[in-house]
């Protein structure tokens, strides 16, 4: 398992060291057999965490970056797997577990892309696993833990050779300015900061009074005049007003008891919200669940965006990381992406499951994934695209 998702997971691990090796065993889901195979569309990406399809049939991919500063990127990948850069120079920094953290979830509406930026290097390691302290040198970017709105034309999407965001541009965004970039082909792109969440809150521990809990936006969805953002660091979903940029927690997901305590892990397992989707005026949020990442503890939650009420929708999952409601032939199905097949920790390959009945057994669509992070469906072709933290995008045909 590679770095981007590892840092996201390890950060919420607050009781025992991340020392259990990943197993290679496969899990059986009911009596179903995988009926689709993964075909590599692209590789060599910088830890892709988010995908979104444009109306031109291209895939936008958010890449969290490398160990180099400001190596976050958005790429355009066409249906043949050819990659071009849309935007480079996005903030990325080594977090408190020494891995890159930068661009995360991505959502497109019309010609505007909404991009979540992770917590970057706002913290340094604390004295024991799961603890963190404020970076005494300050973060390397003023727009970590934020949401950007990026607007570009259809013509730019077709022809661009990429735009570069500088550190001065990041400072301008943090100051509330709109940044307009151009390149040698006279294409233009505009960028605004929609919301800048607090980098962290104080979370003192008995032996670490300076311990902090970082805001770590992971995925997002726009609905009408609001943006809803999962925050795996704070275990909540934010509601953001797109007109004013004001934000507040919509729902905070509680921890659950750890049935293996004290043999493995701490007394509680954190929620760790990851994927989010909107369907029929409701929000659906995947709870990855934290260490020791047990089989059956993960879930999809249904959240009312008006009241913030939270109801379990699909339960008994393992490390669910994305959710996609799909209307197929007059019926609604729910595709769930699991990071791994079984627990504790991460055993076996990642899965795509289809639920026609949230309370019933799923159909296994694919079991050929390595550390998957997000998925997007091309409804015209029936192709599901899944990003993997190892730098790949794979295509899976849906029946």
Secondary structure, DSSP 8 states (H G I E B T S, - for coil): --HHHHHHHHHT--SS-S----B------TT-------EEEE---S-EEEEEE-TTS-EEEEE---SSTT-EEEEEE-TT--EEEEEEEE--EE-TTSSEE-EEEEEEETTEEEEEE--TTSEEE-SSTT-EEE-TT--S-TTSSEEEEEEE-HHHHHH---EE--HHHHHHHHTT--EEEE-TT--EEEEEEEEE--SEEE--BTTBTT-EEE--EEEEEEETTEEEEEETTTTEEEEEETTT--EEEEEE---EE-TTTTTSS-SEE---EEEEEEETTEEEEEE---TT--TT-EEEEEE-TTT--EEEEEEEESSEEEEEEEEETTEEEEEEEES-SBTTTTBS-EEEEEESSTTS--EEEEEEESSEEEEEEETTTTEEEEEETTS-EEEEE--
